Amino acid sequence: QVQVMESGGGSVQAGGSLRLSCTGSGLRIDDYAMAWFRQAPGKEEREGVSCISWNGANKLYSDSAEGRFKISKDKSKKMLYLQMDNLKPEDTAMYFCAAGEQGGYCSGSSDSWTRRFDYWGQGTQVTVSS
């Protein structure tokens, strides 16, 4: 059974930092295109935040994440990370890790990513206070 699991959420003040982590069972994270999504309170749809290709060579960010967030993989630990700096109250959301295509790459705008990812975690909450 394929599962991905997030950790690392929490509560911080605006301007602070958090690092989210994601691990998988039943799949090797370094073999798959991976992404982070978020769902803000009261919103029905999940928003693409950042995507990384299977080999880490190709990374994309949403406009809101560009310049503040950094996605990475640690192949030795089989982990996916999202380093989030200069957090803002509008970053408050449930953050989800997702696995897409084996050997896949990232492309297109962040609002087109959701349908390309098949395996989703249960989410980790990030709350940013002003």
N, C-alpha and C positions, 0 to 999 in steps of 0.2 A: 504494500500500500504506500502510495506516494504522499508525503506530508512535508509542508514547510512550516517553520515555527519562528515567530518574531520574539524579540526581547529588547529591553533597553528603554522603553518609554518611561515617562515620568512627568513631573511638574517642574517648570523652571520659570524664571522671570524673563521678560523681554530682554534681548541682547545675549542671553545665555546660550549654552550649547548642549546637545545630546548626541549620543551615538546609538543608532539602532543596529541590531544584529539579526541575522536570519540564518538558520541552519535547515538542512533537509534530511529526510529519511526516505529511502526508496529511490532517491536520485542523487546524483553528484552535482552540486551547485556549479562547479566549474565546467560542467558539460552543457549547461543550459543558459539561454538568455534569461536574465532575471530583472525584476523591476520592483520599485516601491510605488505604492499608491496610497492615497489617503481619502478619508471620508469625513467631512466636517459635520459638526452637529446640525441636524435639521436638513441636511442635504441627502438626496436619494442616491446620487451617482458618486462613484469613486473617481478621483482625479489622479491621473498619472503624474508622478513626481520626478522619477528618474529611472533610466533603463541602462543596462550594461549587457554587452554581448557575451557569448559563451566564453570567449578568450580574453575578455576585458579590454579589447582594443578599441571598442566602439561604445561611447557613453553619450547619452542624451539627457537633457534636463528640461523640465517645464520652465516657463518664463519666471514663475514665482520662486523656483529653486535655484535658478542659474546664479552663480556667484556666491551663494551662501551654503549650498549643500554639496556633498561630494559622495559619489557612489564608488564602491570598490569591492573587490573579492580578495580573499586570502585563500589561495589554492591549497596551501599546506594544512590549513585548518578547516577547509571546506565551508567557509563562512562568507556571507554577504553582509556588507555594512552600508549604513547611510550616516555620514557625519553631517550634522546639522548645526551650523553656526549662525550667530546673529538672529536668533529666533524671534519671531513676531507673534503677537496674539492671534493673528489670522492663520498661523500655522497650526493652531489647535485643531486636532483631528485624531481619528483612529488611523493608524498607519499599518498598511498591509504589505507583506512580502509576497511576490508571486513568481512562479517559474513558467517560462514559455517554451519555446522550441529548442530541442536539443541541437546544439550547433548553430543556434540562431543569432541574429544580429538585431540591432535596434534601428528603427527608421520611422519617419513620419512625425506628426505632431503628437504631443502627449495625450490629447483627447481621443486618439485613434488606437491607443495601446491596449485598452482593457480587453478587447475581444481576442487578443493574441496570446493571452496568458491563461493557462489551464489549471494550474495548481496554486491555491491560495491558502495563506495562513489565517489565523483567527484574529489577528490584529493586536497592536499594542498602542495604548493611549498616550498621546502627547498633549500636554496642557501648558500653554504659555500665558502667563499673567502679565498685565501691564504695570 
